[in-house]
Amino acid sequence: MVRSRKALTGFAALAGASALVLAGCASGGGDTTASEEPEETTDSSADVGGDLALKIGTALPVTGSLAFLGPPEIAGVNYAQSLINEYTETSGLDLEVVHGDSGDLDNKAYETEIPRLLSENVSAIIGAASSGVSLQFIDQVVGAGVIQFSPANTSDAFTTYEDDGLYFRTAPSDVLQGDVLGNFIAEQGHQTLGLIVLNDSYGTGLAGYVTEAFEAAGGEVVASSTFNPGDTTFDSQIAEVTAEDPDAIALITFDEAKVIVPNLVDAGYPAEDLFFVDGNLANYSEDFEPGTLTGALGTYPGPTPAQVQDFVDGLDAFVEESGTEALSDYTYAPESYDATNLIALAALAAGSTDPADIAAKLQEVSGGSGDGEKCETFADCADIILDGGTADYDGVSSPVTFDDVGDPTEGMINIYQYQDDNTYVPFEG
């Protein structure tokens, strides 16, 4: 693992976000759904080590175009909750989780779910997975004085968003993923690139960084065609891009890829020249005929299961014991687990369940303030805090280390390749 794009001849890159120029970041003002203001969150505080009844919500995709991300993200939260509550007798902190569905920009499940979660007087809401969906309700959440903490938002729009210091995320910005993917496509020998892009903050933002990196590496983006959330046919986008005969095509979509890919392959476009991103890098073994995606490549922010095997083993055992369906992949499970632990540790360090108090401690417990003692589990970090020290939580997904605006300053971007059964493994090219 190195901090240079030259590492991409392997399967992963680790980069410090502080070394990247966060150009073109959007300012505040995302669309929101108007709703009646919920009751103000109850302020509950105590000395460190006292009794803390912490309640958080989740707004993760149970339905919609990112529903494949729901099971691993929800499992990550629940697994962290189980370990936190195993330590309640020592820490004094008990965590309750109220789950909700973020849905997507088409079904708009968040319009009813966010008011419901806020009415529960939660201190934080973990979600959404989609940057575009998060932008629909961030003003509603932070306006209610509640923390919004996403395990998967990657849009650069959040870096400078007016969020009253209440928005955090464990996934690195698309500045990093776009740089890695654009350079990787060029390093694979492709000179021309076509893009099929979801027209929302995630899709267009990531497409911009892929384009910038690919063209800086000497390539040319010859076509970029967008579609809107909720679209179900993509013939015009496919025709527009393939008409330019690009060496490679990058799909910056969600599960619309289930429709786009077969049409591209049926039209004779080779799978080995297709590139995926975190929004659609999924197990397609039950969706496509064997061999449909053989050789296709893609990027995903976060560690591979092999890099976090102990976590995966523990998560699998927890899921089995809880009687829920076994996970088919682990996308953003580590980030969701880390988000839950960080919120709980910040509450413990603050001696409070008030969202503002928790938010004020999140950078500290992530190590972003410096001078903390390294620890990797809630229990170990809690012991440091209870002994009067400063904990520096190094997560499963990354060291995290928040900057002043709640962005992680380090992140891994792994590269994967699809096999004949339409599942993916780390790229070893």
C-alpha angles and dihedrals in degrees: 000000000000139000098243134087086231087078090073092094081080126046108271144040128199115199136174109236089211088069092058126083107238093210127172095020114171121238125226127294109089116168113270136189113244115234140159112280112257123228113282114270111263113252110229119174139167141163117278107281094025126116113293121181102196120188123189133173134215127218099186128148110277089151136021136046095324097044090120087069094054100079098052093041094048091045090052091054094045093047091052090047091053093053093044091052092047084066098045095107089060102033099037090223120121118188125210120188125202111195126214139171120248092189114184141277090278104050094028095208088163091071091076100022099058095053088047092052093046090051087060089066093238120178093217141008119216109213175330111209093201117069090212092054093046089054089058094062109019092099090050093051101042090038087061088053093250127133118248112203120179124196092195114025108124104166114123088223090087095059093077099021116136096244103145089243091294102110122088136162137189096205118085120245122269087249085081099040092047092050092049096045096044093050093043092054089052092046089055087065100258116144101179128043137193123199131205105193139188107234100233136093092277097046101042093039094052091043089055093054093045089052093047093050096042094050092044086056090056101266130120128227101219099180137015118181125181134203131192129247109271096029113138103184124058105175094122094050092048092048093048094052100040091048087071091053096224121194089230138015124209117203111209097183144107121239090325081095087080088070100032099051099056090047092051093047092046088053088058100259110147116243092219088067094055122100127198135197135209093277092064107018095119145136105276097174091118096039106052137041113262111277095024094119102026108150097008114138136209148169131238128181109234142043126309117248088251091057090054100032095141090054092047092050091050092046092049091051091048092049092049092048092048090054096236124134116284115257118254092196138003103224110161093350091120092048091050091048091050093048091055093048093048093052091049093047092048090051090050092048090049093044085224145093093209107121094226091052091048092047090051090059100042096087091048097051090046091057094250093124094052131225094074127134113249118246134160107199135052091243095052093045092046090054090055092050094046089051089057097258134121116257123215106197114207105197135216091245096046140316084280097199103178122223123215093283098048098261120134110245094211133043144162124232111196125196120219137188128210121239130210091274091058094249121118135234132184111288113249100178 
